[in-house]
Amino acid sequence: MKNLTRAVVLGVVFTAVFFVADSVSAATAQFHVRYQNTVFFEGEIELPASGVSQVTAVNHTTKLEESREVNSKSILALLSNIDASSDAFRISTLEYYPEYGSLYIKCIEVAVESFNACDNWQYVVNGEYSYVGMDNYILAGDDNVWIYFGDIRRVRPNGGTVYTTKSELKAEQYQYEVNGWAPVSGYTIGIKKDGNVVATQAVDSQGMATFTALESGNYTAGLVEDYYFPITPFYVGLSAPSPGPTGSAAPSPAPTPVASEKAFDVAAAVQFIQAFQQSNGSISDVPMLNDWAAIAGLDVKNYLLSDPNPGTLLTDYERRAMALLALGIDPYSGTPTNYIEKIVQSFDGTQFGDAGLVNDDIFALVPLLKAGYSAEDEKVQKSVAVILAGQGQNGSWIDTDLTAAAIQALEPVSSLSGVQEALAKAKTYLESKKRETGSFGNAYSTSWAMQALKALGESVSSSSLAAFQAEDGGLLKDDSLSNRIWATAYAIPAAEGKSWNSILQSFEKSVTSTNAENLAKPSSIELGLAKLLAIQAEVQRIEFAVAVLEPQVALLYNQHLAKVQEEQRVASITQEIARVQNEIAVLQASQETGFQKEVEPQAPVVAEERSLALAQVASVESAFPESNGFATKQIVLLIVAASAIFLLAGGTNLVSPLLKKVMVRTQ
């Protein structure tokens, strides 16, 4: 019976241990990563037992790359591991904010969309949103993680964006599993006019709030709990709004005609973007949206003159240079940053920027050819060769968007060998992508394709873009605000029939550009205040470094002098020993030729004399402490050896007659 009980207990223990060990080893999390209607990664990820992972991030304060440690079970560490093992996406920009001690995923490049999505990545774990960074959220196992790009909640006009007597607005929350929106309750909708809150109202169970007695004019709405982000524009009035500063007007509330018969309303599109302009002149906190707004003709000049950070990629600097040129601002010296120099410095002797990419070469040519560079410049010729080598057999550069960009970059240098042929093939490719509606797929691709065809001298109609335009003038009414501004900024110049080359103004090549190519040549251009401050800071850094080194150099020099002096002292002692040895040799020779040997003294007397000699040696040794040069003990050993030889050779018999003679002479 005891054996049976013992067997049962052991079986239970082993079973428990097995299941515990199995549960520990099988700790996993399900990851889903979405961009709009595409889930571009989905899979089960095994969680590590413990430890830390290293990630590389850009310090938001210093703008320098640095390595950071994160918990290996954090969402960020696991997403980085997925990035390293998957071609579906790439974390293209990771930033570290020292003031918060946290990492922030700024941009993820989505391979399936050929698109770099920035500044609006969200994550949900087990159906719950968290308000800590992905680097600080530690998974426990059996977690369901959704990461998606876009807004969490939004306010949407119910039935249009133009109202008369009452304005109905709806609060909605994004349904990340199905890429849709659903009404949400428990929030408050606020309305602003000219940046000031004019009304607020809690939503009902269907997410609805109705506002009345609003004066005519342009308004924006948002959720108070979300700090009015994102914001939604709408208009109140019995008639269409009056023209804005640029002479643009909002659309009429008349019924929408068939898209194919409707022209794109440029004025309404401009006013849609203007509704979001902030007091500092910017349109958005997303840098690239301000750049594209400038290229679209929006007045963001004062904001760009303050030189806000464009981003960290070469294409960010290239886009900013295009924006400055569109506004007539010198890209060399119009702001504290020399954007053309930034582009030129990325040239490696063959191409610009990343050797594995062609888009940074395409977007380098666009501003350079408006900044004094031409088909005669070696850098331009080599970059064109790289771009031509990247064209596919079907005439494209990967997709419609990049092909349209390449056409606009290459058209000004069509005199170079191979360019005309490449442009012809690219045109054929674009035309093959045109649909019956006149569009080229999505709103972004349609805008760029229209600009590219215009650059080639083709006649294009804006009716294909009108299908994407909403009543408020913006495009993609069901998309996020950032995407709506983005798509609308793309569409404005396309609808106007303007390519990038016709929008950007021309500037002569600056002296600083020549210096960037040959740093040995002195610059004659006057430095701006920002550059002078930077030079002054560098000089102060060097002066501080010199001040730190001076005492160290002085210490080393003093140590060198002490060593030299010690070596001289040791050499003097060695010379004295040699002199004494020489005298001993002379005395021994004298004994053999002239002195008579006396009776050898008694053993006690010899021992006493030897003890006296050893005492004298000890006295000498105490007078010469050890040094870094010739060791004092070596000197003493030489003296002892000499004394021993002297005594063994009958030194006492030799000294005795000598002392007697000396005593006689002194009496």
C-alpha positions as CSV (number, residue, x, y, z in Angstrom):
1,M,0.0,0.0,0.0
2,K,2.9,2.4,0.9
3,N,4.5,1.6,-2.5
4,L,1.2,2.4,-4.3
5,T,0.8,5.7,-2.5
6,R,4.4,6.6,-3.2
7,A,3.9,5.9,-6.9
8,V,0.8,8.0,-7.1
9,V,2.4,10.9,-5.3
10,L,5.5,10.7,-7.6
11,G,3.2,10.6,-10.6
12,V,1.3,13.7,-9.5
13,V,4.6,15.5,-8.9
14,F,6.1,14.6,-12.2
15,T,2.9,15.5,-14.0
16,A,2.8,18.9,-12.3
17,V,6.4,19.5,-13.1
18,F,5.9,18.5,-16.7
19,F,2.9,20.9,-17.1
20,V,4.7,23.8,-15.3
21,A,7.8,23.3,-17.4
22,D,5.7,23.0,-20.6
23,S,3.8,26.2,-19.7
24,V,7.0,28.1,-19.1
25,S,8.7,27.0,-22.3
26,A,5.6,27.6,-24.3
27,A,5.0,31.3,-23.3
28,T,4.0,33.1,-26.5
29,A,2.3,36.2,-27.8
30,Q,0.2,36.6,-30.9
31,F,1.4,39.6,-33.0
32,H,-0.6,41.5,-35.7
33,V,0.7,44.5,-37.5
34,R,-1.7,46.5,-39.7
35,Y,-1.4,49.5,-42.1
36,Q,-4.9,50.6,-43.1
37,N,-6.6,47.6,-44.8
38,T,-3.5,45.4,-44.9
39,V,-2.3,43.2,-42.0
40,F,1.3,42.8,-43.3
41,F,2.5,40.7,-40.4
42,E,0.7,38.1,-38.3
43,G,2.2,35.3,-36.2
44,E,2.9,33.7,-32.9
45,I,6.1,34.8,-31.2
46,E,7.8,32.9,-28.4
47,L,8.8,35.0,-25.4
48,P,12.3,34.7,-24.1
49,A,12.8,33.6,-20.5
50,S,14.5,36.9,-19.4
51,G,17.2,39.3,-20.2
52,V,17.7,42.5,-22.2
53,S,18.0,43.4,-25.9
54,Q,20.0,46.1,-27.6
55,V,18.3,48.5,-30.0
56,T,19.7,51.4,-31.9
57,A,17.8,54.7,-31.6
58,V,18.3,58.4,-32.5
59,N,18.5,60.6,-29.4
60,H,15.7,63.2,-29.8
61,T,17.8,65.9,-28.1
62,T,21.3,65.3,-29.6
63,K,20.1,63.8,-32.9
64,L,22.9,61.2,-32.5
65,E,22.4,57.4,-32.8
66,E,23.0,55.4,-29.6
67,S,22.5,51.9,-28.3
68,R,19.7,51.4,-25.7
69,E,18.8,48.4,-23.5
70,V,15.2,47.2,-23.4
71,N,13.6,44.2,-21.7
72,S,13.6,41.2,-24.0
73,K,9.9,40.6,-23.2
74,S,8.9,44.2,-24.1
75,I,6.7,44.8,-27.2
76,L,9.5,46.9,-28.7
77,A,12.2,44.2,-28.3
78,L,9.9,41.5,-29.8
79,L,8.9,43.8,-32.7
80,S,12.5,44.5,-33.4
81,N,13.2,40.7,-33.5
82,I,10.3,40.3,-36.0
83,D,11.8,43.1,-38.0
84,A,15.2,41.4,-38.1
85,S,13.7,38.1,-39.3
86,S,10.9,39.4,-41.7
87,D,10.8,41.3,-44.9
88,A,7.3,42.5,-44.3
89,F,8.4,45.7,-42.6
90,R,11.3,47.7,-41.2
91,I,11.4,50.0,-38.2
92,S,13.0,52.8,-40.1
93,T,13.1,55.5,-37.4
94,L,13.3,54.7,-33.6
95,E,13.8,57.7,-31.3
96,Y,14.8,58.0,-27.7
97,Y,13.4,60.8,-25.5
98,P,15.8,61.4,-22.6
99,E,13.3,63.6,-20.8
100,Y,10.8,60.7,-20.6
101,G,13.4,57.9,-20.5
102,S,11.4,56.1,-23.2
103,L,11.8,55.0,-26.8
104,Y,9.3,55.9,-29.5
105,I,8.6,54.2,-32.8
106,K,8.4,57.1,-35.2
107,C,8.4,55.4,-38.6
108,I,7.8,51.9,-39.9
109,E,8.5,51.2,-43.6
110,V,5.8,48.9,-44.9
111,A,7.1,46.7,-47.7
112,V,3.8,45.7,-49.2
113,E,2.8,49.4,-49.6
114,S,6.3,50.7,-50.4
115,F,5.5,53.4,-47.8
116,N,7.2,54.9,-44.8
117,A,4.4,55.5,-42.2
118,C,5.4,57.9,-39.4
119,D,4.2,59.4,-36.1
120,N,0.9,57.6,-35.5
121,W,1.6,54.0,-34.5
122,Q,-0.7,52.6,-31.8
123,Y,-0.7,49.3,-29.9
124,V,-3.3,47.3,-28.1
125,V,-2.7,44.3,-25.8
126,N,-5.6,41.9,-25.0
127,G,-8.1,44.5,-26.1
128,E,-6.7,47.3,-23.8
129,Y,-4.8,50.4,-24.7
130,S,-1.8,51.3,-22.5
131,Y,-0.2,54.7,-21.9
132,V,3.4,53.6,-21.6
133,G,5.8,53.2,-24.5
134,M,6.3,49.9,-26.2
135,D,9.7,49.6,-24.6
136,N,8.1,49.6,-21.1
137,Y,5.2,47.2,-21.7
138,I,6.4,43.7,-20.7
139,L,4.4,40.8,-22.0
140,A,3.5,37.9,-19.6
141,G,2.6,35.3,-22.1
142,D,-0.6,34.3,-23.9
143,D,-1.0,37.9,-25.1
144,N,-2.8,39.2,-28.2
145,V,-0.9,42.3,-29.5
146,W,-2.2,44.5,-32.2
147,I,0.0,47.3,-33.7
148,Y,-1.6,49.6,-36.2
149,F,-1.1,53.0,-37.9
150,G,-3.7,55.6,-37.4
151,D,-5.9,57.4,-34.9
152,I,-7.5,55.7,-31.9
153,R,-10.7,57.8,-32.0
154,R,-12.0,60.6,-34.2
155,V,-15.0,63.0,-34.6
156,R,-16.9,62.6,-37.8
157,P,-19.5,65.0,-39.2
158,N,-22.8,63.1,-39.5
159,G,-24.2,63.7,-43.0
160,G,-21.6,66.1,-44.5
161,T,-19.3,68.9,-43.4
162,V,-21.5,71.9,-44.3
163,Y,-24.3,72.7,-41.9
164,T,-27.0,75.4,-41.6
165,T,-29.2,75.3,-38.5
166,K,-27.6,72.5,-36.5
167,S,-24.4,70.5,-36.6
168,E,-24.4,66.8,-35.9
169,L,-21.1,65.2,-35.0
170,K,-20.3,61.6,-34.1
171,A,-17.5,60.2,-31.9
172,E,-16.0,56.9,-33.3
173,Q,-13.3,54.5,-32.3
174,Y,-11.1,52.5,-34.6
175,Q,-11.8,48.8,-34.9
176,Y,-8.3,47.5,-35.6
177,E,-9.3,43.9,-36.2
178,V,-11.6,44.8,-39.1
179,N,-10.2,48.2,-40.2
180,G,-13.4,50.0,-39.5
181,W,-15.0,52.6,-37.2
182,A,-17.8,52.2,-34.6
183,P,-19.6,54.8,-32.4
184,V,-18.1,55.3,-29.0
185,S,-19.8,56.7,-25.9
186,G,-18.3,58.3,-22.7
187,Y,-16.5,61.1,-24.5
188,T,-17.0,64.8,-25.0
189,I,-16.9,66.6,-28.3
190,G,-15.5,70.1,-28.3
191,I,-15.7,72.7,-31.0
192,K,-13.1,75.4,-31.8
193,K,-13.2,78.5,-33.9
194,D,-10.0,80.5,-34.6
195,G,-8.3,78.2,-32.1
196,N,-10.7,79.0,-29.2
197,V,-13.2,76.5,-27.7
198,V,-16.7,77.8,-28.3
199,A,-18.8,74.7,-27.3
200,T,-18.6,71.3,-25.7
201,Q,-21.1,68.5,-25.3
202,A,-21.1,64.9,-24.0
203,V,-22.0,62.3,-26.6
204,D,-25.0,60.0,-26.2
205,S,-24.9,56.2,-26.3
206,Q,-24.5,56.3,-30.1
207,G,-21.6,58.7,-29.9
208,M,-23.7,61.6,-31.2
209,A,-23.6,65.3,-30.2
210,T,-25.8,68.0,-31.8
211,F,-24.7,71.7,-31.7
212,T,-27.1,74.6,-32.5
213,A,-26.8,78.4,-32.6
214,L,-23.4,78.4,-34.1
215,E,-22.4,81.5,-36.0
216,S,-21.4,81.2,-39.7
217,G,-17.8,80.3,-40.3
218,N,-15.2,77.6,-40.3
219,Y,-14.9,75.3,-37.2
220,T,-12.9,72.3,-36.1
221,A,-14.1,69.5,-33.8
222,G,-12.3,67.0,-31.6
223,L,-12.6,64.9,-28.5
224,V,-11.8,66.9,-25.3
225,E,-10.4,63.8,-23.6
226,D,-8.0,63.3,-26.5
227,Y,-6.9,66.9,-26.4
228,Y,-8.7,67.6,-29.7
229,F,-6.5,65.2,-31.7
230,P,-7.2,64.5,-34.4
231,I,-9.3,67.5,-35.4
232,T,-12.1,67.5,-38.0
233,P,-13.1,70.6,-40.0
234,F,-16.6,71.7,-40.8
235,Y,-18.5,74.8,-42.0
236,V,-21.6,76.4,-40.7
237,G,-23.6,78.9,-42.8
238,L,-26.6,79.4,-45.1
239,S,-24.2,79.9,-48.0
240,A,-20.7,78.9,-49.0
241,P,-17.9,80.6,-47.0
242,S,-16.2,83.7,-48.4
243,P,-12.8,83.3,-50.1
244,G,-9.8,82.9,-47.8
245,P,-6.5,84.8,-47.9
246,T,-5.5,83.0,-51.2
247,G,-8.8,83.6,-52.9
248,S,-10.0,80.1,-52.3
249,A,-13.5,79.2,-51.3
250,A,-15.2,76.2,-49.6
251,P,-17.4,73.9,-51.7
252,S,-21.1,74.6,-52.2
253,P,-23.5,72.2,-50.4
254,A,-25.0,71.3,-53.8
255,P,-25.4,67.6,-54.7
256,T,-22.3,65.9,-55.9
257,P,-22.3,65.2,-59.6
258,V,-20.9,62.0,-61.1
259,A,-17.2,61.8,-60.4
260,S,-16.2,61.4,-64.1
261,E,-17.9,64.7,-65.0
262,K,-16.7,66.7,-62.0
263,A,-13.5,68.7,-61.9
264,F,-11.3,68.8,-58.9
265,D,-12.1,71.8,-56.7
266,V,-8.6,73.2,-56.0
267,A,-9.9,76.2,-54.0
268,A,-11.8,73.9,-51.6
269,A,-8.8,71.7,-51.2
270,V,-6.6,74.7,-50.3
271,Q,-9.1,75.9,-47.8
272,F,-9.4,72.4,-46.3
273,I,-5.6,72.5,-45.5
274,Q,-5.7,76.1,-44.3
275,A,-8.3,75.2,-41.7
276,F,-5.5,73.4,-39.8
277,Q,-2.9,76.1,-39.9
278,Q,-1.6,76.9,-36.4
279,S,-0.4,80.2,-34.9
280,N,3.3,79.3,-35.8
281,G,2.4,78.9,-39.4
282,S,2.6,75.1,-39.5
283,I,-0.2,72.8,-40.8
284,S,0.7,69.8,-38.7
285,D,3.1,68.5,-36.1
286,V,4.2,65.9,-38.8
287,P,7.2,67.6,-40.6
288,M,6.6,66.1,-44.0
289,L,3.0,67.4,-44.1
290,N,4.3,70.9,-43.8
291,D,6.8,70.3,-46.6
292,W,4.1,68.9,-49.0
293,A,1.8,71.7,-48.1
294,A,4.5,74.2,-49.1
295,I,5.0,72.3,-52.4
296,A,1.2,72.5,-52.9
297,G,1.4,76.3,-52.6
298,L,0.3,76.8,-49.0
299,D,1.9,79.7,-47.2
300,V,4.1,78.0,-44.5
301,K,7.1,80.2,-45.2
302,N,7.5,81.7,-41.7
303,Y,7.3,78.3,-40.2
304,L,9.9,76.8,-42.5
305,L,12.2,79.8,-42.0
306,S,12.4,78.7,-38.3
307,D,14.1,75.6,-39.6
308,P,12.1,72.9,-37.8
309,N,13.7,69.4,-37.8
310,P,12.8,67.7,-41.1
311,G,13.6,64.2,-39.9
312,T,16.6,62.0,-39.9
313,L,16.6,60.4,-43.4
314,L,18.3,61.8,-46.4
315,T,14.9,61.9,-48.2
316,D,13.7,64.1,-45.3
317,Y,16.4,66.7,-46.2
318,E,15.6,66.4,-49.9
319,R,11.9,67.0,-49.4
320,R,12.6,70.0,-47.2
321,A,14.9,71.4,-49.9
322,M,12.0,71.0,-52.4
323,A,9.6,72.8,-50.0
324,L,12.0,75.7,-49.6
325,L,12.5,76.0,-53.3
326,A,8.7,76.0,-53.8
327,L,8.4,79.0,-51.5
328,G,11.3,80.8,-53.0
329,I,13.6,80.3,-50.0
330,D,17.3,79.8,-50.8
331,P,18.1,76.2,-49.8
332,Y,21.7,77.1,-49.2
333,S,21.4,80.0,-46.8
334,G,17.7,80.8,-46.3
335,T,17.6,78.9,-43.1
336,P,20.3,77.9,-40.5
337,T,20.6,74.5,-42.2
338,N,22.3,74.2,-45.7
339,Y,20.0,71.6,-47.2
340,I,21.8,71.3,-50.5
341,E,25.1,70.7,-48.6
342,K,23.4,67.9,-46.6
343,I,22.4,66.2,-49.9
344,V,25.9,66.7,-51.5
345,Q,27.7,65.3,-48.4
346,S,25.8,62.0,-48.8
347,F,27.3,61.4,-52.2
348,D,29.7,58.4,-52.0
349,G,31.4,58.8,-55.3
350,T,28.7,56.9,-57.2
351,Q,25.3,57.7,-55.8
352,F,23.5,59.6,-53.0
353,G,22.6,58.1,-49.7
354,D,21.9,54.4,-49.2
355,A,23.5,52.3,-51.9
356,G,20.6,49.9,-51.6
357,L,17.9,52.5,-52.4
358,V,17.1,54.4,-55.5
359,N,14.5,56.8,-54.2
360,D,17.1,58.9,-52.4
361,D,18.9,59.5,-55.7
362,I,15.6,60.4,-57.5
363,F,14.7,62.9,-54.8
364,A,18.3,64.3,-54.7
365,L,18.1,65.3,-58.4
366,V,14.9,67.2,-58.1
367,P,16.2,70.0,-55.8
368,L,19.8,69.8,-57.0
369,L,18.8,70.6,-60.6
370,K,17.0,73.7,-59.2
371,A,20.0,74.7,-57.1
372,G,22.6,75.4,-59.7
373,Y,23.5,71.8,-60.7
374,S,23.0,70.6,-64.3
375,A,23.6,67.6,-66.6
376,E,27.2,68.7,-66.8
377,D,27.9,68.0,-63.2
378,E,29.7,64.7,-62.5
379,K,27.5,63.9,-59.4
380,V,24.4,64.4,-61.5
381,Q,25.7,62.1,-64.3
382,K,26.6,59.3,-61.9
383,S,23.4,59.5,-60.0
384,V,21.4,59.4,-63.3
385,A,23.4,56.3,-64.2
386,V,22.3,54.6,-60.9
387,I,18.7,55.6,-61.4
388,L,18.7,54.2,-65.0
389,A,20.2,51.0,-63.7
390,G,17.3,50.7,-61.3
391,Q,14.6,50.7,-64.0
392,G,12.8,47.4,-64.5
393,Q,12.2,45.6,-67.7
394,N,8.6,46.8,-67.7
395,G,9.7,50.4,-67.6
396,S,8.9,51.0,-63.9
397,W,10.9,51.8,-60.8
398,I,9.2,49.3,-58.4
399,D,5.7,50.9,-58.6
400,T,3.5,53.8,-60.0
401,D,4.6,56.3,-57.3
402,L,8.3,55.9,-57.7
403,T,8.1,55.7,-61.5
404,A,6.2,59.0,-61.5
405,A,8.9,60.6,-59.3
406,A,11.7,59.2,-61.5
407,I,10.1,60.7,-64.6
408,Q,10.0,64.2,-62.9
409,A,13.6,63.8,-61.8
410,L,15.0,62.7,-65.2
411,E,13.0,64.9,-67.5
412,P,15.3,68.0,-66.9
413,V,18.4,65.9,-67.9
414,S,16.9,64.1,-70.9
415,S,20.0,65.2,-72.9
416,L,22.1,62.5,-71.1
417,S,22.6,59.2,-72.7
418,G,19.8,56.7,-72.1
419,V,17.4,59.1,-70.4
420,Q,15.1,59.6,-73.4
421,E,14.7,55.8,-73.8
422,A,14.0,55.4,-70.1
423,L,11.4,58.1,-70.1
424,A,9.6,56.5,-73.0
425,K,9.5,53.1,-71.3
426,A,8.3,54.8,-68.0
427,K,5.5,56.6,-69.8
428,T,4.3,53.3,-71.3
429,Y,4.3,51.7,-67.9
430,L,2.3,54.6,-66.4
431,E,-0.3,54.5,-69.1
432,S,-0.7,50.7,-68.6
433,K,-1.7,51.4,-64.9
434,K,-4.4,53.9,-65.8
435,R,-7.9,52.7,-65.1
436,E,-11.2,53.4,-66.8
437,T,-12.0,56.0,-64.3
438,G,-8.8,57.9,-65.1
439,S,-7.2,57.2,-61.8
440,F,-4.0,55.2,-61.2
441,G,-5.3,53.3,-58.2
442,N,-5.2,55.3,-55.0
443,A,-5.2,59.1,-54.6
444,Y,-1.5,59.4,-53.9
445,S,-0.5,57.5,-57.0
446,T,-3.0,59.3,-59.2
447,S,-1.6,62.7,-58.2
448,W,2.0,61.8,-58.9
449,A,1.2,60.0,-62.1
450,M,-0.7,63.1,-63.3
451,Q,2.3,65.3,-62.5
452,A,4.7,63.0,-64.3
453,L,2.6,62.9,-67.5
454,K,2.4,66.7,-67.4
455,A,6.2,66.8,-67.1
456,L,6.3,64.8,-70.4
457,G,4.0,67.2,-72.1
458,E,0.8,65.2,-71.8
459,S,-2.6,66.7,-71.2
460,V,-4.3,65.5,-68.0
461,S,-7.7,66.0,-66.5
462,S,-8.4,66.5,-62.8
463,S,-11.7,64.6,-62.9
464,S,-9.9,61.4,-61.8
465,L,-8.9,63.2,-58.6
466,A,-12.4,64.5,-58.0
467,A,-13.6,61.0,-57.2
468,F,-11.4,61.1,-54.0
469,Q,-12.5,64.6,-52.9
470,A,-15.1,65.0,-50.1
471,E,-17.5,67.9,-49.6
472,D,-15.1,69.6,-47.2
473,G,-12.5,69.9,-50.0
474,G,-10.2,67.3,-48.6
475,L,-9.5,63.9,-50.0
476,L,-10.2,60.5,-48.4
477,K,-13.0,61.6,-46.0
478,D,-12.9,58.3,-44.1
479,D,-9.2,58.2,-43.5
480,S,-7.1,59.8,-40.7
481,L,-6.6,63.5,-40.6
482,S,-2.8,63.2,-41.4
483,N,-3.6,61.1,-44.4
484,R,-6.3,63.5,-45.6
485,I,-3.9,66.5,-45.4
486,W,-1.2,64.4,-47.1
487,A,-3.4,63.2,-50.0
488,T,-4.9,66.7,-50.4
489,A,-1.5,68.4,-50.6
490,Y,-0.4,65.9,-53.3
491,A,-3.6,66.5,-55.3
492,I,-3.5,70.3,-55.5
493,P,-0.5,70.8,-57.8
494,A,-1.6,67.7,-59.8
495,A,-5.0,69.2,-60.4
496,E,-3.4,72.5,-61.4
497,G,-1.3,70.6,-64.0
498,K,2.0,71.5,-62.3
499,S,5.0,69.1,-62.1
500,W,7.6,69.6,-59.4
501,N,10.0,71.2,-61.8
502,S,7.4,73.9,-62.7
503,I,6.8,74.6,-59.0
504,L,10.3,74.9,-57.6
505,Q,12.2,78.1,-58.1
506,S,15.8,78.2,-59.3
507,F,18.9,79.4,-57.4
508,E,22.5,79.6,-58.4
509,K,25.0,77.1,-57.0
510,S,26.3,78.5,-53.7
511,V,30.0,78.8,-52.8
512,T,29.2,76.6,-49.8
513,S,28.2,73.9,-52.2
514,T,31.6,74.0,-53.8
515,N,33.2,73.8,-50.4
516,A,31.2,70.7,-49.6
517,E,32.8,69.1,-52.6
518,N,36.3,70.4,-51.9
519,L,36.8,71.2,-48.2
520,A,40.4,72.4,-48.8
521,K,39.2,75.5,-50.5
522,P,38.4,78.5,-48.2
523,S,34.8,79.7,-48.0
524,S,34.1,83.4,-48.8
525,I,30.5,83.3,-47.9
526,E,29.4,85.0,-44.8
527,L,28.4,82.5,-42.1
528,G,25.0,82.8,-40.5
529,L,24.6,83.3,-36.8
530,A,23.7,79.7,-36.2
531,K,26.9,78.5,-37.9
532,L,29.0,81.0,-35.9
533,L,27.5,79.8,-32.7
534,A,28.3,76.2,-33.7
535,I,31.9,77.1,-34.5
536,Q,32.2,79.0,-31.2
537,A,30.9,75.9,-29.3
538,E,33.5,73.7,-31.1
539,V,36.3,76.1,-30.2
540,Q,35.2,76.1,-26.6
541,R,35.2,72.3,-26.6
542,I,38.7,72.2,-28.0
543,E,39.9,74.7,-25.4
544,F,38.4,72.6,-22.6
545,A,40.1,69.5,-23.9
546,V,43.5,71.4,-24.0
547,A,43.0,72.6,-20.4
548,V,42.4,69.0,-19.3
549,L,45.5,67.7,-21.1
550,E,47.9,70.5,-19.9
551,P,48.4,69.2,-16.3
552,Q,48.8,65.6,-17.6
553,V,51.5,66.7,-20.0
554,A,53.3,68.6,-17.3
555,L,53.2,65.6,-15.0
556,L,54.7,63.4,-17.7
557,Y,57.4,65.9,-18.3
558,N,58.3,66.1,-14.6
559,Q,58.4,62.3,-14.4
560,H,60.8,62.3,-17.3
561,L,63.1,64.8,-15.7
562,A,63.1,62.8,-12.4
563,K,64.0,59.6,-14.3
564,V,66.9,61.3,-16.1
565,Q,68.3,62.7,-12.8
566,E,68.0,59.2,-11.2
567,E,69.9,57.6,-14.1
568,Q,72.6,60.2,-13.8
569,R,72.9,59.5,-10.0
570,V,73.1,55.7,-10.6
571,A,75.8,56.3,-13.3
572,S,77.8,58.3,-10.8
573,I,77.6,55.6,-8.2
574,T,78.6,52.9,-10.7
575,Q,81.6,55.0,-11.7
576,E,82.6,55.3,-8.0
577,I,82.5,51.5,-7.6
578,A,84.7,51.1,-10.6
579,R,87.2,53.5,-9.1
580,V,87.3,51.6,-5.8
581,Q,87.7,48.3,-7.6
582,N,90.7,49.8,-9.5
583,E,92.3,50.9,-6.2
584,I,91.9,47.4,-4.8
585,A,93.6,46.0,-7.8
586,V,96.5,48.5,-7.4
587,L,96.9,47.5,-3.7
588,Q,97.0,43.8,-4.5
589,A,99.7,44.4,-7.1
590,S,101.8,46.4,-4.6
591,Q,101.6,43.6,-2.1
592,E,103.1,41.1,-4.6
593,T,106.0,43.4,-5.4
594,G,107.0,45.4,-2.3
595,F,105.3,44.4,1.0
596,Q,106.1,41.6,3.3
597,K,103.3,39.4,4.3
598,E,102.5,39.6,8.0
599,V,101.3,36.9,10.2
600,E,97.6,36.2,9.5
601,P,95.5,37.5,12.4
602,Q,93.5,35.3,14.6
603,A,90.1,34.1,13.3
604,P,88.1,36.2,15.7
605,V,90.0,39.3,14.5
606,V,89.2,38.5,10.9
607,A,85.5,37.9,11.7
608,E,85.4,41.2,13.5
609,E,86.9,43.0,10.5
610,R,84.4,41.4,8.2
611,S,81.5,42.3,10.5
612,L,82.7,45.9,10.4
613,A,82.8,45.8,6.5
614,L,79.3,44.4,6.4
615,A,78.1,47.2,8.7
616,Q,79.7,49.8,6.4
617,V,77.9,48.2,3.4
618,A,74.6,48.4,5.3
619,S,75.3,52.0,6.0
620,V,75.9,52.6,2.3
621,E,72.7,50.8,1.3
622,S,70.6,52.9,3.7
623,A,72.0,56.0,2.0
624,F,70.7,54.9,-1.5
625,P,67.0,54.0,-1.5
626,E,65.5,52.1,-4.5
627,S,64.6,54.1,-7.6
628,N,63.0,53.5,-11.0
629,G,66.5,53.4,-12.5
630,F,69.5,51.2,-11.4
631,A,68.4,49.3,-8.3
632,T,70.3,50.2,-5.1
633,K,70.4,46.6,-4.0
634,Q,72.5,45.9,-7.1
635,I,75.0,48.6,-6.1
636,V,75.2,47.1,-2.6
637,L,75.8,43.6,-3.9
638,L,78.7,44.9,-6.0
639,I,80.2,46.5,-2.9
640,V,79.7,43.3,-0.8
641,A,81.2,41.2,-3.6
642,A,84.2,43.5,-3.8
643,S,84.7,43.4,0.0
644,A,84.5,39.6,0.0
645,I,87.1,39.3,-2.8
646,F,89.3,41.7,-0.9
647,L,89.1,39.8,2.4
648,L,89.5,36.4,0.7
649,A,92.6,37.7,-1.0
650,G,94.2,38.5,2.3
651,G,93.1,42.1,2.5
652,T,93.8,42.4,6.2
653,N,97.5,41.5,5.6
654,L,97.6,44.0,2.8
655,V,96.1,46.8,4.8
656,S,98.1,46.3,8.0
657,P,101.6,47.3,6.6
658,L,99.9,50.1,4.6
659,L,98.4,51.5,7.8
660,K,101.7,51.3,9.6
661,K,103.4,53.3,6.9
662,V,100.6,55.9,7.0
663,M,100.9,56.2,10.8
664,V,104.7,56.6,10.6
665,R,104.4,59.4,8.1
666,T,101.8,61.2,10.2
667,Q,103.8,61.1,13.4
